[in-house]
């Protein structure tokens, strides 16, 4: 008789669904930022949510030309990386600040 293993992980997140290669651009932007500023300094920025929201919108609008066409390959002139990678990175930053505020709120409610 064959012994079959069991693992009750049906309700857990399936991280294998995330195509990690799609995050390469985010990592390149994080590396660019670490060299330009300092490693993880984005986490300590005053008014981070507002500032990274503004940066996200600037990069997003830089992908659209005057006729409304979207260029997914438009490059940021400073980093020479796609604006889309900056958008993705800024969205991750915003989620960081959202989670940080949520944790702070939960602690205050105790």
Residue pairs with C-beta under 8 A, 6 or more apart in sequence:
23 88
25 81
25 82
25 84
25 85
25 88
25 89
26 85
26 88
26 89
26 92
28 81
28 85
29 79
29 81
29 85
29 86
29 88
29 89
30 89
32 79
32 81
33 41
33 42
33 89
34 40
42 48
42 52
42 93
43 96
45 51
45 52
48 93
48 97
49 94
49 97
49 98
49 101
52 90
52 93
52 94
52 97
53 90
53 94
55 86
55 90
56 86
56 87
56 90
56 91
56 94
59 76
59 83
59 84
59 86
59 87
59 90
60 83
60 87
62 74
62 76
62 83
63 70
63 71
63 72
63 74
63 83
63 84
63 87
64 70
64 71
65 71
72 82
72 84
73 82
74 82
74 83
74 84
75 81
75 82
75 83
76 82
76 83
76 86
79 86
